[in-house]
Structures are given as structure tokens and as C-alpha cells.
Amino acid sequence: MKFNEINSIKALAIIGVLLAHSTFIDRYDSETIQVLEYFQILFGWCVIAFFYTSGFLYGEYKYEFPYEFIKKRFTRLIIPMIIFSITYKLIIYFLYKFNLINNKPEYFTNFFNVIKFFIEPIGPQFYFLFYLFLISVFYSIIYLVFKSQLKNIIISLLCLMVYFFIELPLQGYGSGYNLIPIYIISYLAGIQDRIKFDIKLYLLILVFTFIYYFRNDNLVIIYLLMPTLMYLFFKYFNVFNKLISIFKLGEYSSSIYVWHAPIVMPISNIIVVNIMGNNLFSLFLTILITLLVCYLIKFIINNNNFLRIYKF
């Protein structure tokens, strides 16, 4: 089943991810960095939205057969994470061997690094796949043992209360462990909105937003409201879904997510800055070129069966 609203959310979220990973501080002037920081705050919900859309698309019915569900999630998330990471590491290694980069990879210097080469993810984005796997497995277990219709509210409450004991994250994306409760809540919100919109969950989030703002001067919890607000907006204003769908950003967001870093965007940025300078135009041109290259990679992979392991 296709949900135009979810594709629209993913389209905006992937732009946010590209902005989040555009912090090439030593290549931009101070004015560009300042504008970039504003955009990163504005799109600070981008990764949270991907957890939301993942929960929404799976709904609740897929958890009735946990073994099959976990097996499919492992195949869909963990195996691609390993394949992409190894591929990127090999590319980086050969770039160094051909003197195209200066930093020497430490992949094969000792046995421990060889093991890390095969199992440790690379890039700024693959933590998402690992966390999504853990969270979806966690929910599949909860679904089996906790049949109450209030389980999503109760789990969200417990996750929000965790921040009485650990430090609130300063931003809404990243691999920090203190973001996991927020990612769990967003995943549950997607599941809940697919079943039935429940205002109690969002009132709960608002209450804790105010509590943590007055305790820590931190509004990061408010990002949890953004995916649902966007879902409701796109649901009732379908014309925007049609406009956004022209560019297929939502449809291609998964491929863009795995291909944009750690090679395509950094290399695009180096080329653009060297030609156009370290200004704001270079920032947006880098993002545009990154998108076009990712589209091209997806096209090549889709049309060559021997590359099917890279379909994502």
C-alpha cells in the first residue's frame, strides 16, 4: 500500500539528512556555516521522521510472527549495513593506494582492525539501520507479551522519564545512546498513527517538552511532534504530495540515505568548493549534485542485475 503522506515526509527528511551531513566547516565561510546551522535546527527532526515512517509503514500487524519479522528485518537492515560499509571501506582503501586521499586507512594493520573492517559500520548514517533493527525487534517482543491498547503510551512515558536520569541530547539526530528513547517514541508514534491517531501521546510529549525546557533549557523533545504534524498536513492538503512526488525524493530516500556518504557528498563538496568558492551557493549546489549522483547510482543498480546486492 502506498502512502503519499509518508513519501512526502521522507522527501523532506532526506533533505534534512543531507543538510545534517554538510558540516564541512573548514570549506565554508562563516556566513555559510551560520546559515547551515539554522537549517540544521529547522530540519533537526529528519532522522526522527525516518523512525516514524518506518513504524508507520510496518503498522502493528507485521509483528504477529516475530521470528519471520526479525529475520526479514535482519536481512533488510543489518546485512545491507555490512555490505555497504565493506564496500565503502574498500573504495577508501583503494583511493588511498592511488594517492587520491591523504589519510591512511587502518583497516589491515592488526587482527582487531581486520575484524572491525567486516563488522563495524562506516559513515555518519548507518547507525540508523542498526538502531532501527534493535527498536523493531524490541517492539516485536513487546507486542507478544503486552497486549494492552495503551502499550504505546506506556512505553513512550517510560522513555520520556528516562531523561530524568540521563542527559537530554542537544540535537535530534546522531548515534548517541541518549537519542534511543526519542527514536523509540517516534517509531511507536508511527505505529500508533497508522492504527488510529491518539491525542494522548502528543499531549504527553508536550508536557515533557515543557518540563525539560524549564529544567534544561532544551526543546529537542518537540521534534517528536513534527512527523505527525506533517502527516496530518499532507493528509489534508494532498496537492503538496503531488508537487513533492514530482522529484521522487521520498521514493528514492532509502537509496539516497545509503549512497550520499561517506564518499559521494564529500567528493562533490570538494569539487564544488574548488570551482565555485566557499559560499552558500556551493552548499546548495553540493546537495543538488549529491542527489543527482545518487539518482544515477540507483538507476545503474536497478538496470544491472549483478549489482542487485546494492538495491536498497
Steps between C-alpha positions, in 0.01 A plus 500: 500500500634843403470790742562831324525681834783274614691551174469876547635478855790286379574748221538788745686280748765395248571867423546545875743207512708653220507831685597323823794337323613821326711629786825543308603782732848547356362545146232766552512863608353600836177638350433171321566300815256722691225450240572125498462486879158669471390243243628217719286627787200539267542143373612357834212250487626331180625168645213491751268517198662193344433301818142627489448400136655157567256440785209630292574283198525185709191583705427241766382191312848399379611415853268203539774264377811630677749243370416573137488873572844504670649292219366741238619804698849352533511433126367845418708706747807327642624318190484815282675697777789250489509482118500878454758554775742244355453647151572853620805386696641327193440811288674719759789253522557505125463879485787516747705244306466715186598814697158659459456552875758575768365328810621141521225248587590278796290205388770235469765609751412232757255217563261717701476755217435220250204384711375860521532527122233233456256588778536869586275739302656796325361842415279736698172329411513124559426519873140553386478150352644341813273696737195436282570127512532502880190713550284293265616177669427658839148586389439153357572356845285762673217420260505136607499554876312828538154497339360816658383766255686752717840334449625770262406774749654314794827425318521862381445625854781277629731621223425864578563440871847362417617859454456564869804274539707556186600810309267631231656498150587842359372412153241265352733280296819304547620171644506609864343247736300777666303535174371141509195579722400775255540264204287238678221751564503612139482142377205435733331823386516376142342169600231680699415748224463212253247335736322808629613852586519528880518853639609367841844408367564851370366671810745284694785614275397865542492469879851355510622759249407775743639311798839447336506851359470651848743246648763501224412783260474232231219465245627193315196294612278728288648340189289192583189694398625588152441170314139476617432868427639449149299182455177680590592796278574286195194285566265799471694698238568235237606757240836529677550123472458529124752782479760321714453169318623658174858478626464143639703597807278298732500199271880509468576611855633160612751488214604861557545423869746216446687648201552868589779437754784446571618548139250666264423813701855569628650464150221709347567768759875508434442543125227764541691709755816495289305628199231723654660611827408452866162674487134418556446420132759222529308348792179466301681397181675223693165368621354515149797316345488241780133434425565468126791260554288288736221492239756386242636228730148373566427494126819304426433249780137448398605428143784260574403175664854420617480807727177385668670463843516881504127551447360682800 
